[in-house]
Amino acid sequence: MSNESSVAAEQGVSPASGSNHTLSPNNTVSKDTRRRVVTASFIGNFVEWFDYAVYGYLAGIISTVFFPESDRQTALLATFGVFAISFFVRPLGGFIWGHIGDRLGRKQALSLSIVLMSVATFCIALIPGYATIGVMAPILLLLVRVVQGFSAAGEYAGASAFLVEYAPANRRGLYAAVVPASTAAGLLLGSLLAALLTSVLSAEQLNEWGWRLPFLLAAPMGLIGRYIRTKLEDTPAFRELAEKDDGVKAPALAMFKTHRKQLVIATGAVLLNAVGFYVILSYMPTYLSEELGFGATESFLATTIALASYIGFIFLTGIASDKFGRKRMLITASVLFILLTVPAFMLLDTRNFLVIVLVQILLGGMLTLNDGTLPSFLAELFPTKVRYTGFAVSFNLSNALFGGTAPFMATLLIGMTASKLAPGWYLVAAAIVSLIAVLFATETSKKPLLQD
């Protein structure tokens, strides 16, 4: 069977239909298998990103535990600096996890990454504070965050490739939307726990031991996630590649040799996701409490409500991207951010709880147009042989340079400009870059996955 025919059969697409592919049901994978794949992907990704995001929600408390007493903004900058530095290892992680995923299988990479993340997160709960061990406290925190960053580098790309390669051709957008939905669900649990802890514990209790509780959950949750992942087969696309011994020995070299344009487009397209995700869904409680003087509990509650709506919007976006195409959805997201972000940040300064919640729901809804489309778009952009590597490198490079630094840059820009709108303008700049990148892309939906 030719490559074109085998891929078409795998995806339920008629190879004879030319550029306008006729979609038909994919009978090679049972509904029960797909259901287990979706469940495992959701739970595994949920655990990874709950572990990773808790740090962002508890940044205000962590800054007082792990850094010497100084002015509030300096301590926050140090805390977000550690947050950002942990991202710098992610491009390296993207290469390594991409190599494992493209050479040994998506399942192998995902099973290893969840163990690393859970162990690293659990270790954060065990590190003594600055008052106990001095400068070793932030050093140990940094080391553990680097391990977390390395682990996260393989998760999002691997889970997306896994789902896209199992999905029917006409529903890849919906299946891949499970990844950002589960990411947001992990953030949601983190936000709920942070809101609960800040409401029932005193400031002294939080600083002494309360902040450690969410990190302790990492161990049991990680064991559950790994167990579920080990019970799945690898994807049909990868198994076909392995059976034919048709993979490449160095996926990264193959990617740079033949898919440089796709890599540049993918890295630029990810920029809005990178900045928007960490400003809107992770940094926002800190922004509301530290910059606008909003109560900590109210700030977490507002973000929690916005996250819940974000999860619902994500699946609608996945469906819409299957219907209208990836490119149209990504362009719409960028244009909306360019036009509406700064006015939205102006409304946040009203300090009215209802207004703040509505603005966060609006920003989260706009972000889902990008986030809900991006996983399928990136996975479809690269062929099976380098799919994991291409996705992981582009996604993590953009996140390392702009996502992990977003809370730091937002805090720094506010200090430099004395303007509370600075994070909004930073988001606008990210949206412009993403818009330019996507304009150079070709439509990837409703076509067979690339094999070579």
Disulfide bonds with the S-S distance in Angstrom:
none
